């Protein structure tokens, strides 16, 4: 791309993205997006693959993939040989959960706010192996000290007659979207001999990460959320010391090395030989899919540096706009921002504000059995009638909205969203959502 003048954050930055003119993108956290230069790169890779399919897929793609792994390894501060790409964080976590060998008494520990797909995977593992899942019912807004204490006490209690084999926790949870004390939780795992699976779906490009210093056992992060990489692309980090535990990719493909049977010939691999480690090679070609998003990682990082001024400036702006806009939204809605006394929950680019919807059985109140219907009505109405979306969810007996700070937004964009939500909540109180049941 070459050196160029940095674009001011806010409305001017929107020119670099692909949004429809009338669309207000207030929910970056769910699916992310990427700028036009990255789109151009994506299209070029796809074109190259169609113009010369075999040369590109067999020879060019592995070289470009190594370059992409090197680029993401540098910003995560780990060796290139410890990172691979998968389509999404859910795939990486499934890979770990299904790779580990469990025995009776093994426990997989997680918090109640773990991502739904991850909790379902833990339930599946519990149904099909001797492991069991155990949920810690931490209620937000909880302080970091209390959350870590609950975690330590649960591990200690379980280990009296069983064994916590793996703990799964987030850098920043999904809904509510709050920063967790993942560094301290990782340290507890090290001290207690528990394997740690860090779900950084909201991680790379969102908050500073030094995996080399952190020392988690397994880590994954979606690059397509906050790093401006096309969907779907996630980085999966496994330190060399644990790579022997990951026997297969998801699904199993050509890179898998089965244990040899007596007298058996090695199963052939139709792809060219690779100079990479067995672990890296296992994830290089996992069935025939469009791997172009993986290859766009260097261009995305370059855009963030050349056009945006670098990772630190991006993260600072996104966090500041989320905090300021969250305060303004709470004032408009007459409610509050979800945060703890230390203010650590909002040390990220997500902010959660309670909606003024009363849950109960009286007039102008929503019955708890209908609260999800009301929430879905709000979401669908904002899409159909106002060309926007904000993540509305039910937590702790209340409806909340999660806003995402991002470099293409101004505080006034989220203020507009809060004013819209105030109107929609008033319509909910009048019962308009009932027709959606």
N, C-alpha and C positions, 0 to 999 in steps of 0.2 A: 504493500500500500504506500510505503514511503512516509516520511514525516510530513505532517500537516497541522494546521492550527486546530486547537481543541475546540469543539463545539460546546457552547454553554449548555449546562444541564437544564432540564425543564422543557418548555414548549419548543425551543429551537432544536432539541435533540430528536424530536419526533420525526423530523424529515428523513432520518436515517433508517426508519422502521417502515413496516408494510401495512400499518393499520388503515382501515377504511376511514375516510375523512370524518364521518359522523360518530365513529366508535370511541368510547371512553374506556381505555384498558386499565381497570383498577384492581385486577386480580392476577398480576404477573406470577404469583407464587404457585398457581396450580399447574400451568403448562409452559410458562415462559414464552419467549419469542426471540427473534434474532434479527440483526440489521441487514440492510441491503447488500453490503459487501460480502457478508457471509452467505447470503442467498446466491449471489453471483458465483461464489466459489462452489457451493453445493451443486448448482446447475452444471458447472463445468465438469466436476467429477462425474456426475451422472451422464453427461454427454460423452466424456472420454470412455466410460464403461460401455456405452452403446455403440460407439464408433469402432472400437476394437475390444470386444468383450473378453476374449481369452488373454491377450497380452496385459490388459489392465488388471483383471481380477487375479491372475496368477503371479504377475511380476511387479506391476506398478503399485497396486494396492498394498502389499506387505511393506514396501519401502515407505509409503506415505503413512501407513499405520504406525510404524516405528517412530516417525517424526512427530506424530500426534501424541504418542505415549510420552515421548521425551518432553514435549511442551507442557503437558499436564503434570508430569512428575516434577518439573521445576517449580511450579507454583504451589505444589503440595509438599515440597522439600523431602522427597524420597527418591530412591534410585529408580531408573527407568524400568529395570527388570522386575519391579514389584507392582506395576500398574498395568491393567488391561482395560478394555472397554466392553460394556454390555449395553443392551438397549435401555435399561432403566434400573433404578435402585431396587425395585421389587425383585428383578431377576437376580441381582447380586446377592440379596439376602436369602432368596430361595436356594441359591447355589451353596451358601454356607450351611443353612439349616439342613439341607438334604445330603450334604457331604459328610457331616459329622456322624460318628458311630456312637449310638446311645446304648446304655445298659440300664437295668432296673434301678430306680432311685435318682437318675439324672433329671435335673430340672432346668427348663429354659425360662429365665426371669425377664419380665418386661413391665413397663408402666402402663396404666390404663389409657394413656394418651398415645400409645404406639399407633402407627399408621394401620388402618383397617386391614389392608391386604397383608400386612406383616403378621398381625394377630391371627388372621385366618390361616396363614401358613403355619404358624406355631400350633394352632389347633389341629391342622392336618398331620403334622409331625407327631403330635400326641396321640392321634388316632391310629397311626400306622407304625409306630415304634414304641419302645418301652419308656421313652421320655415323657415328661409331663410339663405342661406350661403353668406358670404361676404369675398372676397379675398383681402389681402393687397399686393400690387405689389411692394415689396421691391426688389431692384436689387443689386446683388452681383458684386463686393466686397463692401458691405455696412458696415459702422462702427457700433459697438454695440449701441452707444449712439443714432445714427440716427434711427436705427431699433426700439429701445425701444420707441423713441419719436413718430415714425409713429404709433406704436401700441397704445400708450396712446392717441394720438390725434384721432385715429379711434374709440376707445372705447368711448371717450368723445362725439364725433360727433354723433355716432349711438344712444347713450343713451339720446340724446335730444328728440327724438320722438319714439324710439324703445328701445330694451333692449338686450345687448350682454349677452346671457345666458351661452354660452360655448365658450372658446377659445382653439383651438387645435394647438400645436406647438411642435417642435422637440428638443431633446437634441442636436443631430447632424443630419442634414438633409441628404437626400439620394444623390440626384444629383442636384446641386453640394453637395459634401460631406463636409460640413463645420459645425463647432461648433456654436450653437446659444447661446445667453445670456439667457438661459432658466430660470436661477435663478432670474434674474431681471424681466423677463416677468411674472413669477409666482407671484412675489411681487406685480406687477401692478394689476394682477387679484384679489389678496387678498384685495388690497386697493379699488378696484372699484366694488367688489361684483360679480365678474365673475367667474364661474366655470372653472377650468383649466384641460385640458386633455393633459398630457405630453406624447408624442410619443417618447419613448426612445428605439426605435428599435435598434439603435446604442447606447447602454447605459451600461448595466451591463457587466462588464468585459472589458470595453473600457475606461471609465473615472470614477473617484471616484464619488460615489453617496451616499448621506445621505438623504433619503426621509423623515426621521423624522424631520430633520432641515429644509428641503426644504418646506414641507407643501403643495405640490400640491394636488389637489382634486382627480385626477385619474392619474395613471401612468402605463405604460406597457413597457416591454423591452424583446426583443428576447434573450433567453439564448443560442440559437443555432448559433448565430452569433459570439459573442466575448467571451463567457464564456466556449466554448468547450463542449457544450451539443449537443447530436444528434438532428436532425430535426424531427418534429417541436416541439419547446418548448419555451413558453414565460411566464414571470411572469407578473401578473396583480395585482396591488396594489390599494386597495380602503380603505382609512381610515375608522375606525369604524363609524365616524360621517356621512358618506355618504353611508354606505352599504344598508340602507333602500331604496336608489334610484335605486339600481340594482335589479330589480324584477326577472330577469331570466338570465340564461346562454344562450349562442348561440351554438347550438340550445337549446330550452327548453327541460329539461330532468327530471329525477326522483327527483332531489333536489328542484324543483320548489314547492313553497307553495302557491296554489291559494287561493284567498279570498273565504271563505265558503259561499255557498248558503243556504238559509233556508231549514232545514230538510235534507241536503245532508250529506252522509257519506264521510269521508275523503278518498281521492284517495290513494290506497295502493301503497307502495314503496317496490319492491321485494328485495331490498338490505338490508343487516344487518343495524341495527340502528347505528348512529354515535354520538359520544360525542362532535363533533365540532359544531360551530355556524351554523345558517341557511345559512349565506353567504358562508362559507367554504364548507358546505355540498352540496350546489347548484352546485359547480364546481368539485366535487369529481368524479362523473361518468356522463359524458355527452355523452350518446350513446356508442356503442361498437366500440372502436378504440384501436390502440396499444398505450397505455399510458406509455410504457417503457422509452421513452426519459425523461419524468418528473422525473422518479426515479433515473436518472443518475446524477442529479445536485450535490449531495454530492461528488460523485467520481470525477467529473470534477473539483470542487473546491479543492479537496484534491490533484489532479494532479498539479494544478496551484501552490499550496503551496509547495508540497514535491519535485517536479521535476523542477519547474520554479522559486521558491524562493518567491512566493507571488504576490498579485495583484499589488502592487506598482511597483515592478521591471518589470512586464509584461507591464504595461501601459507606463512606462517610455521608455522602449526599442521600443515599437511599435510606439510611438509618435516621438521619435528621428529618427528612420529609415525612417519614412514617410517624415519628414522635410528635412533631408539630401538628401534622394533619390529624393524628389521633386525638390530641387535646381539643382541637377545633371541632372535630366530629362529635366528641362527647358533650361539648357545650351545646351544640345544635340539637342533639338528641336528648339532652337533659339526663345523661347517664354517666358512665365512667369508663375509663380505659382499664383493661385487665393488666395489673402489674402487682408485684409484691413490694414489701417495705424497702427492700434494697434497690429496687428499680432494675433488676437484672433481666426480667422477662422481656423487656422491650429493647434490649441491646442487640437489635437485629432490624431488618427492614420490613418486618411484619408487625401489625398492631391490631389489637382486638378491642372492639367497643361494643358495649351492651346495647341491645335494641330496646326501645320503650314499648315492649309488648308484654302485657300482663297475662300471666298464666294462672288460670283458676276456673271457677264455675260460674262467676257472676257476669253481669252485663258488661259488654265491651272487653271481656277476657277470653283468652283462647284456652280451651280444655287441653290438658297435657296430652291426651291421646290424639289431638289434632295438631299439635305443635309442628310436626314435620310437614304436614300439609300446608300450614301457613307459611313455613319457611320456603317450601318449594314454590308456592304461589308468588312470594316476593321475588324469588330468583327468576322465575319464568316471565313475570310481568316486566322486570327491569330489562330483560333481553328483548321481549316482543315489542314493548312500547317505548323504551328509552335507549336502546342500543348500547347497553353496558352490562357489566356483570360484577357483582361483589359476592364473596363467599359468605353465605349465611348458614349458621349451624346452631344446634341446640347443645348447651353444655351447662351443667350445674344448675338446672332448673330455669335457665334463661335462654333467650335467643341472642346470638352475638353476630357481629359482622367482622370479617378479617380483611383489612386493607393491606395492600402491598405498596411499599415505596419503590420507585424506580426512576432512572435518570431521565425518562421522557415525560415525567409528571411534574406538575406544580402543586403546591398545597391546595390551591383553589380547585383543582380537579377532584380531590377527595372531599373538599367542602361541598362541592356540587353533589357528590355521591351521598353525603350525609343528609343533605336537604331532601334529596329524592327518597332516601330511606325513611325520613321522618314522615313524608307524605304517604308512603306505602304502609307504614306501621299504623297510621291513622285509618287507612282503608281496611287494614286487617281488623282493627278494633270494631269497625262497622260490619264485619262479617263477610266482606267481599270474597275472601278466600274459600268460603264454604262451597261455592259452586265447583271448585276444583276437586272436591272429595270424590 
